[in-house]
Amino acid sequence: MIRIDRRLIEHFDVILLLLIFLVCIMAFFNLYSASFPPRVSGLPPYVKQAYFFLMAFGAFLFVISFDYQKLHSWNYPVYVTVIILLILAETIGNTAGGAQRWINLGFFKLQPSEPAKLMLIITLASYFSRKELTEGYSIKDLIVPIVLTAIPFVLILLQPDLGTAMMLGIIFVSMAMFVRLKMSTYIVMGSLALGLGIFAWEKVLRPYQKQRIWTFLDPEQDPMGHGYQVLQSKIAVGSGGKFGKGYMEGTQGHLHFLPERHTDFAFSVWGEEWGFAGSAIFIGTYFLLILWGLYVAMYAKDRFGVLLAFGVVALIFWQAAINLCMVLGFLPVVGIPLPLFSYGGSSLMTTMIGLGILMNVRMRRFPNSLSKD
């Protein structure tokens, strides 16, 4: 007979769930407008995203059904599985737009680089919780997590997917700084980052990736070419004014001036149609979700829970911050989606599983939960 610990229900976080649904509802209405009129053949993106959401919500419920402490023992099997998926994507995966990133499962095209972000959070949380150093971590103590980060980083960079690979680096740096580093470690890591940056610019970055950086510095130099996306995005957001042009009345989006308007540039459509007021409401709700995630991390019952929750919040925050800065022309276009808001099954699934981990930590903040399950 299955027994459910009553404390799990008592500690269910209604506010977290409400914030998730609010952002998803705004995302769905925005996607409907961004993809209207629908294509003649095939399912419209908003219908596909509705199916993806049902699948992702099922994954969310699955994640909260077991104690997050079990991820300690599942850590390395999960890590190896994701590495194998990344290798499969590199060798037999589907290619689109010059990148080989997807594994066709028939009903769903899996992009393994998306779950790789969560895999890295679980791996680093498990490592840092097992090896707690109150005086701070030296560069020698970070060799293992650096290697564990570098393997998926290189595999994703080969696809090529610079934006997602960069996110793995950001997750590592965020979590490493959170657990406290020695001053000498900061100096060594800073020097390494500078050296790797110079090396990447000279030997790793492809011409079109360098061009994105030049375009970011001066988008007007090629307004009909590489600078087109950013300029159209800034026009769309700026033309929204105080209260926007109205739902489904955006000209930049509906007259097809704005490329990728239902994926990476979804917020541009929102800004044009709802204006400054609507954008403030959306960003306020979104960052309330992030702040609530930090609150969950603060009151987790153990170090592993704190690190898991912080890692998930850091992932969502940095992706959102980079996407919004990219859309507004403050950062180069690197193909980072806005979590929960941009169209895409793998991204939505990854974010919802991450939020499931957050809810899991919140529901089990009382002591001795494992023995009661």
N, C-alpha and C positions, 0 to 999 in steps of 0.2 A: 504493500500500500504506500502510495506517495504521500509524504507529509511535507507541508509547506510551513516554514518557520514564520510565525505571525509577525515577527519583527521586520521581516523583509517588506511586508505590505505596509507596516507602520512607517517605515523609513523610505518608502517610494517617493521620489522627488517629483512632485506634480509641477513645480515651477520650471524645472529643467525640461520636462516633457512639453509643457505649454510653449516655452520659448522655441523649442525645436519645431513644433507644428506651426507657429507663427511665421518663422522664416521660410519653412517649406511652402506654406500657402502663398506667401508673397512671390516666391520663386516660381510656383506653378502658373500664377496669373501672368507673371512677366514672360515666362516661356511661351504661353499661349499667344501673347501679343507679338513676341519676337519671331515666332515661326508661322505667323499668319500672312497670307493665305497658305494653307497646307499644300504639300506637293500632290500632284495628280495620282502618283503611284506610291504604294507603301504607307505604313502608319506614320501619322504626323509625330514630330518630336515630343509634343506634350503628352500624347497617349503612351509613347514608349517610356517617357519619364515617369508616368503614373505607374506603369508596370514595374519599373526599376524601384520606385519608392516602396511598393508593396513588398518586393523581394528584400529591400534594404531594411524595412521595418521588421520583417520576419527574422532577419539576421540580428537586429537590435534585441528582439525578445529572446532569441537563443543566447546571446551574449550575457544577458542579465540573469539567465536561469542557473548559472553555475558560479561558484565562488571565484573571484578573480585571483585568489592565491594559487589556484591550480595552474595559472599561467607560468608560475615558477618552473614547474616540471614540464610544461608543454613548450617552453621557450625555444629550446634548440631544435626539436622536431618542426616547429613552425618556421624557424629560420631556414633550415635545410629545404623544406618544401618550397618556400618562396624563392630561394636561390635556384632550385631546379626549374621552377616556372619561368624565371628570368632567362635561364639558359635556353629553355624551349622557345620562348618568344624570340630570342636572338637567332635560333637555328631554323625553326619551322613556323614561326609566327607570321601573321598577316602583315602586309606592307601597305601603307597609305601615306601620301604626301612625302615620300622619301624616307619615312621612318618605319622600322619593323618593331612594333610594340605590343601587338595583340595576339591572343590565342583564341581561335574560333571554337566555342563550345556548342555551336549550333543555335541555341536559343539566346546566346549572350557572348559578346566579344570581351574576354577578360584582358585587362591591361595589368600585368603583374607588378609594374612599378608602383601602382597605387597601394595595394596591400603591403608592399615593401616598406612603406612609411610606418605603418602600424607595427609591422614585424620589428623594425628597428627600435621603436619606442619600448615594446615589450622586452626586447633583448637588453637594451641599455638599463631599463628600470630593474630588471632582474640582476644584472651585473652590479650596478651601484648599490642595490639594497643588500646584496650578499657581502659586498666588500665596502663597508662603511669606514671612512677615514676622517676622524674629527679634525685632524690638523690640516686637511686639504690633500688633494691628489697631485702627485708629481707626474711629469711626462711619462715616466716609466710605468706608473700605475694605469696610464691611459692607453698603453700599447694594445692590449686586448680589445677594448671598445673601438679603437681606431681601425684595427684590422677588420673587426666585425662590420664597421661602417663602410670601409673602403671596398669590400667585395661587391655588395650590391651597387655602390656608387659607380664603380667602373663598368659593371654590366649595363646599368641604365644609360651611362654616358655613351656606350657603344651603339645604342639603339638608333639614332642618337636622341636623347631627351635631356637637354641641359637643365631645364627648369626643375624637373623632378629630381635629377641627381643633386642639384643645388639644395633642394629641400632636405635631402638626407643629411647633407653637411650642416644645414641650419639646425636640424633636430639634434644632431650630435653636440654642436656648440652650445645650444640652449640648455640641454640636460647636463652637460659637463659643467657649465658655469653655475647651474642651480645647485649641484652637489658640493660646490666649493673647490676651487683650485688654488694651488700655491702661486705666489707671485712669479716665481721662475717659470711655472708652466704657462702663464699668460704670455710671458716674453717669448718663450720657445714657440708656442702656438701662433702668436702674431707674426713671428719671423717666417715660420713655415707657410702661413697663409699668404704672406706677401710673395714669397718665392714661388709658391704654386700658382699664384695669380699671374705672375710674369711668364712662367713656363706655359700655363694654359693659353695665354694670349699668343705666344710665339708658336707653340707646337700642337695644341689640342683644338682650339676653337676653329670652326670652319668659316669660310668667307662670309656666308649669310648670317652667321651668329655675330661676327664682328660688325657686319653692316647694321644689325639691330642696335648695337651700342652706339655706332656713329649716328644712326637715325634718332636715337633717344636724345643725343646731345644737340642735334640740329635737324628736326623733322622737316623744316621748310626747304631743305636742300634738295629733297626728292618728293614733292607733295603728291605726285601721281604714282609713285613707286613704293619704296620701302616706308616712306613717311605717311602713306595714305591712311592706314588703320588708325594710327594715333591721332592724326589731325581730324578725321571723321568722328572719332570717339569724343574728342574735346569739343567739337562743334555740337554733337548730340547732347552732351551733358550741359554745356553752356547755354544752349538754346532752350533748355527746360525752364529757365528763369526761376521765379519764386515758387510757382505752383504747378509748373509743367504744362504740356500741351493737351493733356487728357489721355485717358486710357485708350490704347490702340490708335492714337492720333499722331504718333511720332513720325515725322517725315524722314529723318535720317535712316530709321530702321525700315519702315514700310516701303520706302522708295529705293531700298537696297543700296544706299550709299555706305552703310556700315557693315563691313564684313564680320564674320564670326559673331553675329549679334546674339545668338542663343547659347554660345559656349563661353569663351574667354571674355567677351565684351558684353555680357548680359547686363551688367550694371549700367552701361551706357544707355540702353533702352529704358531702363527704370528711371534714370536721371532725366532723360528727355521727356518722358510722359508724366512724371510725378513732380519734377522740379526739386528745388532745394528743400522744401518742406517734406516731401515724400522721401527724399534721400536721407534727410536727418532722422526720420522715423525708422527707416530700414536700418541705417547704420547704428542707431541707438539700440534697436532690438538685437541686432547682431552682436554688438559689443557687450550688451547686458548678458547675453548667452556666454560670452567668453569670461566675463567677470564672475558669473555664477560658477563656471567651471573652476576658476581659481579658488572660489569659496569651498567647493567640493574637495579640492586638493588640500586646502588648509586643515580641514576637519576629517581627513582620512585617518583610519585607525593605526596604520603602520607605514613604515618608510616605503615599502613596495607600492602601496596604494597611492601615497603622495606622489611618487615618481611617475606612476602610470597616468594619473589624472593630470599632472603638470605636462607630461609629454603630449597628451592628446590636445590640451588647451594650446600649447605652443605650436603644434602642427596647424590647428585651425586658425589661430591668430596670424601666424606668419603668411599662410596662404592667402588669407583675406587681405592682409595689409599689402602684400606684394601685388595681388590682383587689382585692388583699388588704386594703388599708386601707378600701376601699369596703364589702367584705363584712363587715368587723369593726366598721363604724360610725365609722371615724376620718376618712373623707372622704365628701363627697356622692356620691350615685349618678349617675355620668356615662356609663354604658354602655361601659366599657372591658373587653374580654375578657381572660382570663388566657391568654397565649400557650401553644399546644400543649394546653391543658387544657379550655378552654371549647369548646362545640360551635360549628361554623361553618367552611364551606369556604374562604371568602376569607381569614379570619384564619389558618387553618392553612397555606394555600398561601403567604401572605406570610411567615409565620414560618419555614417550611421553606426558602424561597428565601433568606431572610436567613441562616439557618444554613448553607445551601449556599455563600453568599459567605464566611462565616467559615471553612468547611472549605477553600474555594478558596485563601484567603490562607494558611492553615496549610500546605497541600500545596505551595505555591510559595514557601516562605520561603528557598529556596536562590537564589543569584545567577544571572542570565542565563536565566531559565526560558523567556522568550518565544522565544528562538532555538532552543530544543530541542524545542518543541512541534510 
